[in-house]
């Protein structure tokens, strides 16, 4: 699905190569069976499983609190490339010193955050 994403001029986006599946605890066994089985799944022919080793499985237990059947596919390299550091308030420093006890206090204050600029790096599947 992610390889079918198109840009604003209807051209396929070549930069998307999903390599990670993000799963709930409830779906972990199913995904491990799909991603780690050598031969074809549920078949007597023994066909080669082309999904073996294709994706990295990441299990997030907190996803079960939202839905036990939802899962996500992601391009981990694109996620890392599109992560941006946002400095909302520049860091301010201050120093206090006490001449009698020779103690020094330092403080740093600032606000920052992280954001992804590329929404196409992850695709969610909400299964009902």
C-alpha positions, -999 to +999 in steps of 0.1 A: +000+000+000+027+025+009+045+020-024+013+032-042+015+067-026+016+095-052+027+131-050+007+161-059+015+155-096+003+119-095+038+104-097+047+075-076+069+084-046+100+063-049+114+071-015+090+050+005+102+015+013+084+000+043+107-021+065+090-022+099+057-034+112+044-020+145+020-043+162+000-049+194+007-077+219-024-095+206-011-097+170+025-104+179+022-142+174+004-138+141+031-114+127+059-136+140+043-166+122+040-146+090+075-130+091+096-159+104+081-190+087+104-205+061+078-223+039+043-212+028+018-205+054-010-230+059-002-249+027+010-284+020+029-273-011+058-258+009+060-227-013+086-201-003+074-174+021+085-141+005+077-121+036+103-139+057+130-114+068+114-085+049+101-065+079+113-058+114+086-064+140+082-038+167+056-046+194+042-017+214+020-030+244+003+004+247-014+000+214-036-027+230-052+001+251-066+017+219-073-014+197-061-050+199-064-054+161-048-022+147-013-023+133+011+000+114+036-003+086+065+021+085+096+031+066+121+035+095+148+053+074+123+079+062+110+084+098+146+091+109+153+114+080+121+134+085+124+138+123+130+175+132+141+192+164+120+223+171+134+249+195+103+267+208+121+289+233+158+294+232+177+280+262+184+306+289+211+300+315+215+315+349+241+311+377+239+320+414+269+318+437+271+322+475+304+337+486+300+325+522+294+288+515+311+287+481+280+269+467+270+275+431+236+269+414+230+267+377+197+267+359+188+261+322+153+269+309+140+263+274+113+246+254+117+222+226+100+194+208+103+168+180+081+165+149+079+145+117+077+164+085+068+134+064+034+118+070+039+092+044+066+073+064+039+055+085+006+040+075-020+026+099-044-003+095-075+000+117-090-034+116-126-038+129 
